[in-house]
Every structure is written in C-alpha cells, then in structure tokens.
C-alpha cells in the first residue's frame, strides 16, 4: 500500500502580468496552473476529516495569491515559487509538480500555449 495519495488541481485560471516584455506587464494575460500534490497518507483516508489532509480550497487561494502577486519574468520561477509555498504551508505535501501554462506567449508563430512543469520535493 502506498504511503501517499495525489490531489490534482487542473486549469486554475488567473489574470496576471508575468513575462519578460514590457507589453506583458502593461497588458497582462491569463495563466493556467495545474498542481499535482503527493500527500502523505496519514489518517485522512480513514478519518474522512478535512483537518487531516490538504484543504484544496486553501491551496487554490494560496496559488492565486502567488500568481496574482509579485511579477516574475519566467513562468519557471513562478512554478517553483508555487511549489515551495504549497509545501511550506501544507507539511503533508511530500512532492508538488506545478505546471504553468501561458496561452498568449509573445512568439511569432501559431501555438496553443507554452507551459513548464517544475517539481519541488519537500
């Protein structure tokens, strides 16, 4: 039996101003975040208590405050900061894989989005 379980949050959407270019700071754009959180099993599965697990409503709010807070040039840095903050706030998270998608990347070509995934282990 595994000593962890996974909580996944997909397509969390936020408006922010990250990027290298001045236009990205001025105009802003949508960013999408996925968080795959490997959580120490503990007693949550048996107790059925929110107090024994990661409250994903609170996790969402933390992600939102990071994404809409301090401007970063690189989405890589943004993803790492999210992983670090989640593992600091919720000590039962053993590993956080954070994906940040930027659909309006200023690239002279057609693409759906640019994304990075950063894995942070507590």
C-alpha positions, 0 to 999 in steps of 0.5 A, spaced: 500 500 500 502 506 498 504 511 503 501 517 499 495 519 495 495 525 489 490 531 489 490 534 482 488 541 481 487 542 473 486 549 469 486 554 475 485 560 471 488 567 473 489 574 470 496 576 471 502 580 468 508 575 468 513 575 462 519 578 460 516 584 455 514 590 457 507 589 453 506 583 458 506 587 464 502 593 461 497 588 458 497 582 462 494 575 460 491 569 463 495 563 466 493 556 467 496 552 473 495 545 474 498 542 481 499 535 482 500 534 490 503 527 493 500 527 500 502 523 505 497 518 507 496 519 514 489 518 517 485 522 512 483 516 508 480 513 514 478 519 518 474 522 512 476 529 516 478 535 512 483 537 518 487 531 516 489 532 509 490 538 504 484 543 504 484 544 496 480 550 497 486 553 501 491 551 496 487 554 490 487 561 494 494 560 496 496 559 488 492 565 486 495 569 491 502 567 488 500 568 481 496 574 482 502 577 486 509 579 485 511 579 477 516 574 475 519 574 468 519 566 467 513 562 468 519 557 471 520 561 477 513 562 478 512 554 478 517 553 483 515 559 487 508 555 487 511 549 489 515 551 495 509 555 498 504 549 497 509 545 501 511 550 506 504 551 508 501 544 507 507 539 511 503 533 508 505 535 501 511 530 500 512 532 492 508 538 488 509 538 480 506 545 478 505 546 471 504 553 468 501 554 462 501 561 458 496 561 452 498 568 449 506 567 449 509 573 445 512 568 439 511 569 432 508 563 430 501 559 431 501 555 438 496 553 443 500 555 449 507 554 452 507 551 459 513 548 464 512 543 469 517 544 475 517 539 481 519 541 488 520 535 493 519 537 500 
